[in-house]
Amino acid sequence: MKAVKLGLTKSSIDFFKHEAEKYNTNYQTMIRNLIDKYASKYA
């Protein structure tokens, strides 16, 4: 895995933190999974 820095708005981070809490997971993992799925679909 290669690390990159990604700037997100506070509202986006707050959204993912809230969703991650509901599903007892890490918000960074949720964001990574979302980006991976998007990239796979449109590759």
CHARMM internal coordinates of N, CA and C (Angstrom, degrees):
IC EDIT
DIST 1 N 1 CA 1.4440
DIST 1 CA 1 C 1.5255
ANGL 1 N 1 CA 1 C 108.10
DIST 1 C 2 N 1.3098
ANGL 1 CA 1 C 2 N 115.32
DIHE 1 N 1 CA 1 C 2 N 136.98
DIST 2 N 2 CA 1.4583
ANGL 1 C 2 N 2 CA 121.12
DIHE 1 CA 1 C 2 N 2 CA 178.25
DIST 2 CA 2 C 1.5260
ANGL 2 N 2 CA 2 C 108.88
DIHE 1 C 2 N 2 CA 2 C -104.69
DIST 2 C 3 N 1.2939
ANGL 2 CA 2 C 3 N 117.78
DIHE 2 N 2 CA 2 C 3 N 134.52
DIST 3 N 3 CA 1.4667
ANGL 2 C 3 N 3 CA 122.05
DIHE 2 CA 2 C 3 N 3 CA -178.71
DIST 3 CA 3 C 1.5227
ANGL 3 N 3 CA 3 C 110.31
DIHE 2 C 3 N 3 CA 3 C -88.45
DIST 3 C 4 N 1.3231
ANGL 3 CA 3 C 4 N 115.51
DIHE 3 N 3 CA 3 C 4 N 139.31
DIST 4 N 4 CA 1.4614
ANGL 3 C 4 N 4 CA 122.38
DIHE 3 CA 3 C 4 N 4 CA 174.03
DIST 4 CA 4 C 1.5205
ANGL 4 N 4 CA 4 C 108.69
DIHE 3 C 4 N 4 CA 4 C -134.83
DIST 4 C 5 N 1.2944
ANGL 4 CA 4 C 5 N 115.81
DIHE 4 N 4 CA 4 C 5 N 158.45
DIST 5 N 5 CA 1.4553
ANGL 4 C 5 N 5 CA 120.87
DIHE 4 CA 4 C 5 N 5 CA 177.24
DIST 5 CA 5 C 1.5235
ANGL 5 N 5 CA 5 C 107.28
DIHE 4 C 5 N 5 CA 5 C -102.17
DIST 5 C 6 N 1.3218
ANGL 5 CA 5 C 6 N 116.48
DIHE 5 N 5 CA 5 C 6 N 130.34
DIST 6 N 6 CA 1.4564
ANGL 5 C 6 N 6 CA 121.85
DIHE 5 CA 5 C 6 N 6 CA -176.82
DIST 6 CA 6 C 1.5208
ANGL 6 N 6 CA 6 C 108.78
DIHE 5 C 6 N 6 CA 6 C -129.52
DIST 6 C 7 N 1.3178
ANGL 6 CA 6 C 7 N 115.71
DIHE 6 N 6 CA 6 C 7 N 122.48
DIST 7 N 7 CA 1.4634
ANGL 6 C 7 N 7 CA 120.04
DIHE 6 CA 6 C 7 N 7 CA 178.83
DIST 7 CA 7 C 1.5246
ANGL 7 N 7 CA 7 C 110.20
DIHE 6 C 7 N 7 CA 7 C -87.48
DIST 7 C 8 N 1.3264
ANGL 7 CA 7 C 8 N 116.82
DIHE 7 N 7 CA 7 C 8 N 124.44
DIST 8 N 8 CA 1.4601
ANGL 7 C 8 N 8 CA 122.20
DIHE 7 CA 7 C 8 N 8 CA 179.03
DIST 8 CA 8 C 1.5255
ANGL 8 N 8 CA 8 C 109.17
DIHE 7 C 8 N 8 CA 8 C -122.76
DIST 8 C 9 N 1.3167
ANGL 8 CA 8 C 9 N 115.37
DIHE 8 N 8 CA 8 C 9 N 154.65
DIST 9 N 9 CA 1.4611
ANGL 8 C 9 N 9 CA 119.50
DIHE 8 CA 8 C 9 N 9 CA 176.59
DIST 9 CA 9 C 1.5269
ANGL 9 N 9 CA 9 C 109.76
DIHE 8 C 9 N 9 CA 9 C -72.39
DIST 9 C 10 N 1.3150
ANGL 9 CA 9 C 10 N 115.26
DIHE 9 N 9 CA 9 C 10 N 158.04
DIST 10 N 10 CA 1.4576
ANGL 9 C 10 N 10 CA 120.20
DIHE 9 CA 9 C 10 N 10 CA 178.34
DIST 10 CA 10 C 1.5270
ANGL 10 N 10 CA 10 C 110.31
DIHE 9 C 10 N 10 CA 10 C -60.11
DIST 10 C 11 N 1.3378
ANGL 10 CA 10 C 11 N 116.97
DIHE 10 N 10 CA 10 C 11 N -38.58
DIST 11 N 11 CA 1.4658
ANGL 10 C 11 N 11 CA 119.30
DIHE 10 CA 10 C 11 N 11 CA -178.84
DIST 11 CA 11 C 1.5344
ANGL 11 N 11 CA 11 C 111.37
DIHE 10 C 11 N 11 CA 11 C -65.29
DIST 11 C 12 N 1.3294
ANGL 11 CA 11 C 12 N 117.86
DIHE 11 N 11 CA 11 C 12 N -36.20
DIST 12 N 12 CA 1.4662
ANGL 11 C 12 N 12 CA 120.25
DIHE 11 CA 11 C 12 N 12 CA 176.96
DIST 12 CA 12 C 1.5232
ANGL 12 N 12 CA 12 C 111.23
DIHE 11 C 12 N 12 CA 12 C -66.48
DIST 12 C 13 N 1.3066
ANGL 12 CA 12 C 13 N 116.18
DIHE 12 N 12 CA 12 C 13 N -44.65
DIST 13 N 13 CA 1.4653
ANGL 12 C 13 N 13 CA 120.23
DIHE 12 CA 12 C 13 N 13 CA 179.45
DIST 13 CA 13 C 1.5223
ANGL 13 N 13 CA 13 C 110.32
DIHE 12 C 13 N 13 CA 13 C -63.69
DIST 13 C 14 N 1.3188
ANGL 13 CA 13 C 14 N 116.65
DIHE 13 N 13 CA 13 C 14 N -44.03
DIST 14 N 14 CA 1.4698
ANGL 13 C 14 N 14 CA 120.34
DIHE 13 CA 13 C 14 N 14 CA 178.66
DIST 14 CA 14 C 1.5278
ANGL 14 N 14 CA 14 C 110.70
DIHE 13 C 14 N 14 CA 14 C -59.67
DIST 14 C 15 N 1.3373
ANGL 14 CA 14 C 15 N 116.62
DIHE 14 N 14 CA 14 C 15 N -41.79
DIST 15 N 15 CA 1.4615
ANGL 14 C 15 N 15 CA 120.77
DIHE 14 CA 14 C 15 N 15 CA 178.38
DIST 15 CA 15 C 1.5244
ANGL 15 N 15 CA 15 C 110.76
DIHE 14 C 15 N 15 CA 15 C -59.26
DIST 15 C 16 N 1.3336
ANGL 15 CA 15 C 16 N 117.40
DIHE 15 N 15 CA 15 C 16 N -51.07
DIST 16 N 16 CA 1.4591
ANGL 15 C 16 N 16 CA 120.41
DIHE 15 CA 15 C 16 N 16 CA -177.82
DIST 16 CA 16 C 1.5252
ANGL 16 N 16 CA 16 C 111.99
DIHE 15 C 16 N 16 CA 16 C -66.81
DIST 16 C 17 N 1.3063
ANGL 16 CA 16 C 17 N 117.97
DIHE 16 N 16 CA 16 C 17 N -35.46
DIST 17 N 17 CA 1.4640
ANGL 16 C 17 N 17 CA 120.10
DIHE 16 CA 16 C 17 N 17 CA 176.44
DIST 17 CA 17 C 1.5229
ANGL 17 N 17 CA 17 C 110.36
DIHE 16 C 17 N 17 CA 17 C -63.91
DIST 17 C 18 N 1.3176
ANGL 17 CA 17 C 18 N 117.18
DIHE 17 N 17 CA 17 C 18 N -42.28
DIST 18 N 18 CA 1.4619
ANGL 17 C 18 N 18 CA 121.29
DIHE 17 CA 17 C 18 N 18 CA 179.02
DIST 18 CA 18 C 1.5241
ANGL 18 N 18 CA 18 C 110.65
DIHE 17 C 18 N 18 CA 18 C -64.15
DIST 18 C 19 N 1.3257
ANGL 18 CA 18 C 19 N 117.22
DIHE 18 N 18 CA 18 C 19 N -46.26
DIST 19 N 19 CA 1.4655
ANGL 18 C 19 N 19 CA 120.89
DIHE 18 CA 18 C 19 N 19 CA 179.51
DIST 19 CA 19 C 1.5278
ANGL 19 N 19 CA 19 C 111.19
DIHE 18 C 19 N 19 CA 19 C -64.61
DIST 19 C 20 N 1.3108
ANGL 19 CA 19 C 20 N 116.82
DIHE 19 N 19 CA 19 C 20 N -41.53
DIST 20 N 20 CA 1.4657
ANGL 19 C 20 N 20 CA 120.76
DIHE 19 CA 19 C 20 N 20 CA 179.91
DIST 20 CA 20 C 1.5221
ANGL 20 N 20 CA 20 C 111.03
DIHE 19 C 20 N 20 CA 20 C -62.36
DIST 20 C 21 N 1.3110
ANGL 20 CA 20 C 21 N 116.27
DIHE 20 N 20 CA 20 C 21 N -38.70
DIST 21 N 21 CA 1.4699
ANGL 20 C 21 N 21 CA 120.04
DIHE 20 CA 20 C 21 N 21 CA 178.60
DIST 21 CA 21 C 1.5273
ANGL 21 N 21 CA 21 C 110.48
DIHE 20 C 21 N 21 CA 21 C -63.29
DIST 21 C 22 N 1.3333
ANGL 21 CA 21 C 22 N 116.83
DIHE 21 N 21 CA 21 C 22 N -40.62
DIST 22 N 22 CA 1.4708
ANGL 21 C 22 N 22 CA 120.47
DIHE 21 CA 21 C 22 N 22 CA 179.40
DIST 22 CA 22 C 1.5230
ANGL 22 N 22 CA 22 C 111.68
DIHE 21 C 22 N 22 CA 22 C -61.72
DIST 22 C 23 N 1.3304
ANGL 22 CA 22 C 23 N 116.99
DIHE 22 N 22 CA 22 C 23 N -34.52
DIST 23 N 23 CA 1.4677
ANGL 22 C 23 N 23 CA 121.35
DIHE 22 CA 22 C 23 N 23 CA -176.34
DIST 23 CA 23 C 1.5203
ANGL 23 N 23 CA 23 C 112.95
DIHE 22 C 23 N 23 CA 23 C -104.66
DIST 23 C 24 N 1.3386
ANGL 23 CA 23 C 24 N 115.84
DIHE 23 N 23 CA 23 C 24 N 10.83
DIST 24 N 24 CA 1.4612
ANGL 23 C 24 N 24 CA 121.91
DIHE 23 CA 23 C 24 N 24 CA 176.23
DIST 24 CA 24 C 1.5319
ANGL 24 N 24 CA 24 C 111.91
DIHE 23 C 24 N 24 CA 24 C 53.37
DIST 24 C 25 N 1.3243
ANGL 24 CA 24 C 25 N 115.59
DIHE 24 N 24 CA 24 C 25 N 51.48
DIST 25 N 25 CA 1.4543
ANGL 24 C 25 N 25 CA 121.17
DIHE 24 CA 24 C 25 N 25 CA 178.70
DIST 25 CA 25 C 1.5229
ANGL 25 N 25 CA 25 C 109.19
DIHE 24 C 25 N 25 CA 25 C -138.87
DIST 25 C 26 N 1.3048
ANGL 25 CA 25 C 26 N 116.70
DIHE 25 N 25 CA 25 C 26 N -177.99
DIST 26 N 26 CA 1.4550
ANGL 25 C 26 N 26 CA 123.03
DIHE 25 CA 25 C 26 N 26 CA -178.28
DIST 26 CA 26 C 1.5284
ANGL 26 N 26 CA 26 C 109.75
DIHE 25 C 26 N 26 CA 26 C -93.91
DIST 26 C 27 N 1.3194
ANGL 26 CA 26 C 27 N 116.97
DIHE 26 N 26 CA 26 C 27 N 134.94
DIST 27 N 27 CA 1.4636
ANGL 26 C 27 N 27 CA 119.52
DIHE 26 CA 26 C 27 N 27 CA -177.74
DIST 27 CA 27 C 1.5211
ANGL 27 N 27 CA 27 C 112.50
DIHE 26 C 27 N 27 CA 27 C -65.65
DIST 27 C 28 N 1.3209
ANGL 27 CA 27 C 28 N 117.89
DIHE 27 N 27 CA 27 C 28 N -32.09
DIST 28 N 28 CA 1.4641
ANGL 27 C 28 N 28 CA 120.71
DIHE 27 CA 27 C 28 N 28 CA 178.78
DIST 28 CA 28 C 1.5212
ANGL 28 N 28 CA 28 C 110.69
DIHE 27 C 28 N 28 CA 28 C -67.35
DIST 28 C 29 N 1.3200
ANGL 28 CA 28 C 29 N 116.85
DIHE 28 N 28 CA 28 C 29 N -36.33
DIST 29 N 29 CA 1.4608
ANGL 28 C 29 N 29 CA 121.25
DIHE 28 CA 28 C 29 N 29 CA 176.45
DIST 29 CA 29 C 1.5200
ANGL 29 N 29 CA 29 C 110.16
DIHE 28 C 29 N 29 CA 29 C -64.98
DIST 29 C 30 N 1.3323
ANGL 29 CA 29 C 30 N 117.03
DIHE 29 N 29 CA 29 C 30 N -41.28
DIST 30 N 30 CA 1.4615
ANGL 29 C 30 N 30 CA 120.45
DIHE 29 CA 29 C 30 N 30 CA 178.62
DIST 30 CA 30 C 1.5265
ANGL 30 N 30 CA 30 C 111.09
DIHE 29 C 30 N 30 CA 30 C -61.78
DIST 30 C 31 N 1.3159
ANGL 30 CA 30 C 31 N 117.17
DIHE 30 N 30 CA 30 C 31 N -43.38
DIST 31 N 31 CA 1.4654
ANGL 30 C 31 N 31 CA 121.24
DIHE 30 CA 30 C 31 N 31 CA 179.76
DIST 31 CA 31 C 1.5314
ANGL 31 N 31 CA 31 C 109.72
DIHE 30 C 31 N 31 CA 31 C -64.26
DIST 31 C 32 N 1.3271
ANGL 31 CA 31 C 32 N 117.03
DIHE 31 N 31 CA 31 C 32 N -45.29
DIST 32 N 32 CA 1.4682
ANGL 31 C 32 N 32 CA 121.37
DIHE 31 CA 31 C 32 N 32 CA 179.57
DIST 32 CA 32 C 1.5222
ANGL 32 N 32 CA 32 C 110.95
DIHE 31 C 32 N 32 CA 32 C -60.38
DIST 32 C 33 N 1.3347
ANGL 32 CA 32 C 33 N 116.99
DIHE 32 N 32 CA 32 C 33 N -43.92
DIST 33 N 33 CA 1.4696
ANGL 32 C 33 N 33 CA 120.46
DIHE 32 CA 32 C 33 N 33 CA 179.37
DIST 33 CA 33 C 1.5224
ANGL 33 N 33 CA 33 C 111.27
DIHE 32 C 33 N 33 CA 33 C -63.99
DIST 33 C 34 N 1.3156
ANGL 33 CA 33 C 34 N 116.77
DIHE 33 N 33 CA 33 C 34 N -40.70
DIST 34 N 34 CA 1.4577
ANGL 33 C 34 N 34 CA 120.83
DIHE 33 CA 33 C 34 N 34 CA 178.81
DIST 34 CA 34 C 1.5340
ANGL 34 N 34 CA 34 C 110.76
DIHE 33 C 34 N 34 CA 34 C -61.15
DIST 34 C 35 N 1.3161
ANGL 34 CA 34 C 35 N 117.09
DIHE 34 N 34 CA 34 C 35 N -46.69
DIST 35 N 35 CA 1.4593
ANGL 34 C 35 N 35 CA 121.17
DIHE 34 CA 34 C 35 N 35 CA -179.75
DIST 35 CA 35 C 1.5263
ANGL 35 N 35 CA 35 C 110.62
DIHE 34 C 35 N 35 CA 35 C -65.19
DIST 35 C 36 N 1.3311
ANGL 35 CA 35 C 36 N 117.60
DIHE 35 N 35 CA 35 C 36 N -41.42
DIST 36 N 36 CA 1.4666
ANGL 35 C 36 N 36 CA 121.23
DIHE 35 CA 35 C 36 N 36 CA 178.47
DIST 36 CA 36 C 1.5291
ANGL 36 N 36 CA 36 C 111.11
DIHE 35 C 36 N 36 CA 36 C -61.15
DIST 36 C 37 N 1.3264
ANGL 36 CA 36 C 37 N 117.12
DIHE 36 N 36 CA 36 C 37 N -44.11
DIST 37 N 37 CA 1.4727
ANGL 36 C 37 N 37 CA 120.49
DIHE 36 CA 36 C 37 N 37 CA 179.86
DIST 37 CA 37 C 1.5193
ANGL 37 N 37 CA 37 C 111.27
DIHE 36 C 37 N 37 CA 37 C -65.76
DIST 37 C 38 N 1.3231
ANGL 37 CA 37 C 38 N 116.92
DIHE 37 N 37 CA 37 C 38 N -40.83
DIST 38 N 38 CA 1.4599
ANGL 37 C 38 N 38 CA 121.01
DIHE 37 CA 37 C 38 N 38 CA 178.32
DIST 38 CA 38 C 1.5303
ANGL 38 N 38 CA 38 C 109.99
DIHE 37 C 38 N 38 CA 38 C -61.93
DIST 38 C 39 N 1.3296
ANGL 38 CA 38 C 39 N 116.17
DIHE 38 N 38 CA 38 C 39 N -46.99
DIST 39 N 39 CA 1.4601
ANGL 38 C 39 N 39 CA 120.25
DIHE 38 CA 38 C 39 N 39 CA -179.00
DIST 39 CA 39 C 1.5192
ANGL 39 N 39 CA 39 C 111.81
DIHE 38 C 39 N 39 CA 39 C -63.22
DIST 39 C 40 N 1.3319
ANGL 39 CA 39 C 40 N 117.69
DIHE 39 N 39 CA 39 C 40 N -39.43
DIST 40 N 40 CA 1.4558
ANGL 39 C 40 N 40 CA 121.61
DIHE 39 CA 39 C 40 N 40 CA 179.02
DIST 40 CA 40 C 1.5200
ANGL 40 N 40 CA 40 C 110.89
DIHE 39 C 40 N 40 CA 40 C -64.40
DIST 40 C 41 N 1.3120
ANGL 40 CA 40 C 41 N 116.38
DIHE 40 N 40 CA 40 C 41 N -40.28
DIST 41 N 41 CA 1.4634
ANGL 40 C 41 N 41 CA 120.56
DIHE 40 CA 40 C 41 N 41 CA -177.43
DIST 41 CA 41 C 1.5280
ANGL 41 N 41 CA 41 C 111.55
DIHE 40 C 41 N 41 CA 41 C -68.17
DIST 41 C 42 N 1.3116
ANGL 41 CA 41 C 42 N 117.58
DIHE 41 N 41 CA 41 C 42 N -38.26
DIST 42 N 42 CA 1.4518
ANGL 41 C 42 N 42 CA 120.94
DIHE 41 CA 41 C 42 N 42 CA -174.07
DIST 42 CA 42 C 1.5246
ANGL 42 N 42 CA 42 C 114.54
DIHE 41 C 42 N 42 CA 42 C -103.71
DIST 42 C 43 N 1.3185
ANGL 42 CA 42 C 43 N 116.12
DIHE 42 N 42 CA 42 C 43 N 9.25
DIST 43 N 43 CA 1.4818
ANGL 42 C 43 N 43 CA 119.87
DIHE 42 CA 42 C 43 N 43 CA 179.14
DIST 43 CA 43 C 1.5226
ANGL 43 N 43 CA 43 C 110.63
DIHE 42 C 43 N 43 CA 43 C -74.24
END
COOR INIT
IC SEED 1 N 1 CA 1 C
IC BUILD
